[in-house]
Amino acid sequence: MANLDSNFQEFYNELQITKTKRDKLITSHNNLREKIKKYFKEKHPEYKPSFYIQGSYKMGTTIRTKEDECDLDDGCYFIPKPDVSAKTLQSWVKEAVEGTTDATPSHKNKCIRVQYTAGYHIDLPIYRKDTNDNTEHPELAIRDYGYQPSDPRELVKWFQRKKKDNEVLIRLVSYLKSWSDTIRTIIPPGLAMTILASNNQKNHEGRDDIALRDTLKAIKSSLDSNFICIVPATPHDDIFSDYDESRKQKFLCELDKFIKDADKAIEEINKLKASKIW
């Protein structure tokens, strides 16, 4: 068998955001925060926003897509709860960041998105709480729904426990997210890959290729038994809840194809041939 662990390590490094882009990303997110604070101080002084970076950037699993794109989620919090609709609160944040770039900010269902020509975007999900008490779950503003309990800090803490003294998990999540990036219309979002990998991780000392193959098999076995992916944080929803039978079978089929290729690559003696299969 060809040992491609060094190739996988190199690939993982290639998936990382460059320092130049990371610096720009942080500068942009700081600028957005200042614009939002200034807007609310002038337009709605009774509401004072605070912020919390969440999602893959906070968890250390952000990757560069095949177009060399990346993103950052910066939660915008209002305490105490503004007595306005979710759509209105989102609209105010959208107004606050308009003019930041040439592109008009997008008012998505669960966030305001600001796109940058430097190859990244920043999502601004908006939350409200009564108090600063950490036992109180925030409510996420959802444009077409209203407010729903949602706690991104819980998710970050859960993953921090999973990845403690476990660097392999971070790499496995990155590999799976990169695979997802190649078949976007079928494969679930990166959060699903993070949860599935964390719940089904298999290790093989010094062999990321075998660890990935074995983790894929464990994921497939789990989903064959029960096709769910519960978010380990409030509101503990199932990412697959709206998948119809067709989408479910397409995903399982792609997963099975990946496993077969992984088996073939691991059994291949020639490293070049094995790397091409991967």
N, C-alpha and C positions, 0 to 999 in steps of 0.2 A: 504493500500500500504506500502511495505517495503521501508524505507528511507535508501538508500545506499550512501548518500553523503560522509560519513566518509570513506567508502571503496574506493570511487573514489579518494578522497584526498590522501589516502595511496598509491593507484595505481599510481597516478601522481608522487609522491615522488620516487616510485620504478623505474620510467622511466628516472629519472635524472642521468646524468653522475656522477660517484663517483668522489670525490675530487682527489683521487690518479690518476685516468685516465685523468681527466681534466688537472692536473698539467703536466702529461706526454705529453698530446696533445699540450699544449702551448709551452713546451720545444722543442718538435719536430718541431713545426711550426717556432719557432725562429731560430733553427738550419738550417732549409731549407732556410730561408731568407738570412742567412749569407752565405751559400754555393752559392746561386744564385748571390748575390752581388759580392762575390769573383770571381766567374766564369766570369762574365761580365767585371769586372775590368781588368782581365787578358786577356780574349779572345776578347772581343768586348767593349773596353773602351768608345766608342762613345755612347753606350746605358747604361743608369743608371736606374735599376729597383727600383720601390717603391711598396708598398703593402697596401692592404685593406682587412681585414676579412669581409666576406659577407655571405649571405645565412642564414640558420637556426641558426647557432652558434651566428651570430650577432643579430638575431631577438629574441633569447632566446627560441627557440622551438626545439632545438636538443634533440633527445631521444636515449635511448639505444634500439637496435634492440633485437629480441628474441635470437640472438647469442651473445648478450652483445657487439655489435659493435656500433661505432659512427663515425662521420666524422667532418671535418672542411674544409671550402672553403676559400682559401686565394688568393685573386686576385693579380696578378703580373702585374704592369703597367709600360709602357715605354713612356716617354715624352722627346722629340718630337717623332713623329711616325717613327719607323724603316722602312726603304725602302727595306724590304724583305718580302717574302711570309709568310702567316699565319703558314703554315706547318714548314717552316724554323725556325721561331721565337719560336714555340712550341718545336721544336727539340733541340734548344739551351738550353731552360729551362730544358728539359729532361736530356741533357748531364750534366747540372750543378748539378742535384740532384742524378745522378747515383752513386751507392755505399753507399747511405745513409742507406739502409737496405739490407738484403740478397735478397729480391725480386727486380726484375728489374722494374723500374717505368713504368707505362702503358701510352702509347700515345693514349689517347682517342680523340674523335672528337672535344670536346670543352675544354679539360683540360689535364694536366699531373697529374696522380694519383700516390701517394706514399703510399704503404701499409705497415703497421706495425704489428708485431706479438703480440703486446700488446692489440690488439683488436680495432684498429681504422685505418682510412686512411685520408690522406690530399689531397685534390684536388687543383690544381693550374691552374685556368683559366687565360688566358693571354690577356691583353688589350693594346691598344695604343691610344695616344691622341696627338694633336698638342701642346696644352698648359695645364697649371694647372687651367685654367678657369673652374669653376664648371658648367657654362652654356653649356659647350661643352660635348656632350655625348661620352664616350669612344667607341672604336670598339673592339669587341671580336674576337680573333683569332679562326677560325674554320677550322680544318685540311682539310676537304674535300670540303670546300666552299670558304674560303678566310676570309675577315673581314666583320663583321656585327655590326651596332650600337647596343649597349647593355649597360644598366646603372643599375648595382646592387645597387648603392647608392639610386636611386629613389625608388627601391623596399623596402629597409630597412626603409627609411623615411616614406613611405606609411604605413608600418606595425607598426612603432612606433606611428603614429597618431591613428591607429586603437586600439592599446593595451593600450594607455594612460588611466590610472584610470580604467582599464578593465582587471584585472588578470584572469577573467573567460575565456576570449578568448584564452590566452596562454594555459590554461589547455585543452580547447576544441580541439585546434589544436593538442596538444600532444596525446589526446585520439584517434583522427582520424588518425594521423600518425601511431600510434601503431596498429590500425585496418588495415591500409594499409600494414603494415609489415607482416601481417598474410596471405595475398592473393596477393603477389607481382606481379604475372604475369597478373593480371586483373586490379588492382586498380592503379589509376594515381599516379604520384610522390608526395612527401611531399609538394612541392610548390603548387600543385593543391589543396590539402587539406587545406593549409593555406589560399589560396585565397577564396575557397568556404566557409570555416567557417567564415572568416572575413566578407564576403558579405552577409551571411545568418544567422548570429548569433542570437540565441534566448536565453534569460536569464530566470532563475527561482531562485530567492533568496534562497540560502542555499541548493540547490538541483542540483548538477552537472549532476546527472543521467537524470533528466527531461530536463535540459538545452541541454544536448547532444542529447536526443531523438528529441526534438523540432527543434534543428538545423539541424539534419539529414532530418527531414521532409521538412524543408524549402529548403535545398539543392536539395532534390529530386524534389520538385515542380518547382524550378528554372530550373533544367536541363530538366525536362519534357517539359517545355515551350520553352527552347532554350538551346541546348546542346553545350555550349561554356564555356571556362574558360580563360578570357583575363588577361594576366599578366599586372598589373597596373604600368608598367615601360617600358621605351624604350627597345625593339621595339614594345611593346604592342601586342605581338603575342598571338595566341590562343593555349593553351596547347593541346586541343582536336582536332586540325586541321587535324591530320593524323589518327584519329580513324575511322576505318571502322565500318559498321553497326553491325557486330558481336561483336567487342570489346565494342562498345557503349552499346549494349544490355546486355552484360555480367556484365559490371560495374553497370548499372541501376538495374539489377537483384540482385546483391550482396548488393547494397544499400537498396533495398526494403526488403531483408531478414534481414538486420541489424535493420531496422526500426521495423519490426514485432517482432523480438526478444526483442528490447528495450521496445515496448509496453507491451509485455508479462511479462518482468522482473519488470517493474514499477507497473503493476497490481498485481503481486505476493505479498502475505502477508508475507510469510516466508522469512527472510533475506538470509538465506543460499541458499535456492532454487533460489531466485532472483539473488544472486551473481553468481551462477553457470550458469544461463541463460546468464548473461552479459559475 
